[in-house]
């Protein structure tokens, strides 16, 4: 299936403007594992004939890692550059597969003058189902046990718990909750710019503890909705030597696979 990914610049040259901008994010652009999530989401956008575009080479980091690491000056530089670019194209609606980008664009750009309607991809996919443009065939996952890991910046930071779970339940799968879930969810260990620094001393890595909770559910699949969580949970599964038994998949990948995209 050939992917159709127009850029805002190319559409502007044709006098067109998309309904929504897909903010890919650094992980979705450069990390080999996260690229698969990006492609799965684009396949769904193409399948549903959604009017969208990406910034392409004009997209810069939102500044989330810099801000979490304490470099407010760098964050504001990156944010203001992005806001200038988005406003130049008259962007009003953004969807992203990264909760870190989602949280920063939604909650921290407004105080710098960047005001947009920002949706996480699980919310957007749910809206596509509600309007009837996306139908989910759950046969391939029928009878599978799936547990969902709540990303911190999606769940506790923005109180979005049900959208990803509603999508998983469309798959005819059995949704099994971990002992720490929703508002009591446990971090994968990558948030707050921890992804980019060495671990501090302790008894065990956070992702190993979180993966233990996932394995306790006896699930076939650990569902995630964040590229960083996907990486950390995959590493945790490998640590426990369960990679042949348990898969880690983003919700977009589950939906794309269910629809044979």
Order of alpha helices (4+ residues) and beta strands (2+ residues): alpha-beta-alpha-alpha-beta-alpha-alpha-beta-alpha-beta-alpha-beta-alpha-beta-alpha-beta-alpha-beta-alpha
